[in-house]
């Protein structure tokens, strides 16, 4: 504003309509970004672990006890080309497995999930696999010869960690 006359230098005055338009635009951008982020978050979330948690809880203790009775220990190794799973019984011998299914995926994003076909080689389960650097979850579901289901999740980091 010109100090002598009290008029704006640009020739335009800020009216209530201008303030309303600025406020609505600012809130519109904020709300728009929030909606976009919410849609992206929901779209990348893998979903529920179980359809009905109450029903799943009814057999949880029984299933856990049966799995612990097997005494199995699972370890995973990935060399950049192959995933190797060692599943050992309580005596340290290769576990007697009737069936095995493995899912390798990101902790919160299902688009990169892989289901390697494991083959038994010399007491180990091996499958070719290509992983990008970062954190991965290896979900192992194995069935013992007596029908007991064994489930375990192994957290695996592939790549160089920044230190």
N, C-alpha and C positions, 0 to 999 in steps of 0.2 A: 504494500500500500504506500501510497505517497504520503509522507508525513505531513505535508502542508495541507492537503485537502481531505484526507481520510478515505480516499477511493482506492480500489485495487489497481495494481499496475497492469494486469492482464486485461482488464475491461470486463471480466466475468466475476460474478459473485457466487459463493457457495450457498446453495439453497437447501432446503429440507429434502427436496427430491434427489439432489445429488448425494446427500448423506445417506438416504434410504437406499439408493442404488449401490453405493459403495458397501454398505453393511450387508445387503442381500447377496451381493457378489462374493464377499468374503466368506459369509456363512455357507453359501452354495458350494464354493470350492472345498471348504472343510468337510461338509457333509458328503460331497461327491468322492473325495479321497477316502473317507471312512467307509463308505459303501463299497468302493473298489477293493480296499484292503480286506474287508470282511468276506466278500465274494471269493477273492483269491485264497484266503485262509481256509474257508470251508471247502473250496474246490480241490485243495491239495491235501486235506486231512484224510487219512486212510479209512476212517470210520470206526465203528464199534468193534471191540474185541469179541464180544458175544452178543447175541440178539437179546437175551434175557438174563441179566446178572443174577437174579434170584434163583432161576432154574440151574444155572451153572454153579452157584454156590452150594447147592444141595449135594453134589458129588465131589466137591473140591477136596475135602479132607481125605476121603476114601481114595481118590485118584492120586493125591500127593503121597499117601502112605504106600500105595502099590508101587509108585515110581521110585520112592526112596528104598523100598525093599529090593529093587533090582541092583542098587549100588553102582549104577553106571556113572562114569565120568566122561565128559566130552571135551575135546580140545580141537581147535580149528587152526589151520595154517593156510596162508595164501601167499604165493610167491610171485603174483602178477600174471600168472597163466593158469594155475590150477588151484582149486579149493581142495584141501585135504582135511578130512575129519577122522579123528581117532576116537573111537567109542570103546571104552574099556569097562570090564565088569569089576566087582569088588576085589578080585584077586589080581587085577592088572592085565588079564587076558582080553583079547578081542571079544566084545559082547556078541551074543548070539541074537542076530536081528533077522526078523522075517521080512520086514518092509521098512523103507526109509523114504521120507520126503523132506526136501530142504527148500526153503525160500530165503533168498538173500535180497535185502532191500534197505532203503533209507529209513531212518526212524520215523519220519513224519510224511513221507511222500511215496505213494505206491506206483507212480509211473515208471520208476526204474527197477521194480521188482523183477527178480530172475528166479527161475526154478531149475537149477542144474540137475541133470540126471546123474546120480551118483553110481559109480561102479565099484565093486569090491576088489581090492588089490592088496594082497599080502597083509591082511588085518586092518587095512585102512579103506575109507571111502573117498574116492577121488572123482573130480569132475572138472572139465575145462570151464574157465570163468574169466570174464573181463569186467573189472571194476574200475570206475573212476576214483580219483583220490577223494578221501573224506570218510565220514563215519557210516558204517553199515551194520545192520543187524542180521545175524544168521539164525534163522528159526529152524530147528531140527525137530521133526516128529518121527519117532521110530517105534516100531511095534516089535515086542519080544516074541519069541516062539510060543509063549504061553498066552499071548493076546494082550499083555499089559502094554498100555500106550505110554511112551516116554516123550516128554516135551522139554525143550530147553532153548533159550535165547542166548546167543553169544554176541556181545558187542565187539566189533572189529573195526579198527582204524586202518585204512590203506593210504599210503602216501607219506610224505614228509610232514612232520609236525613242526610248526614254527616255535622256536624256543627263545 
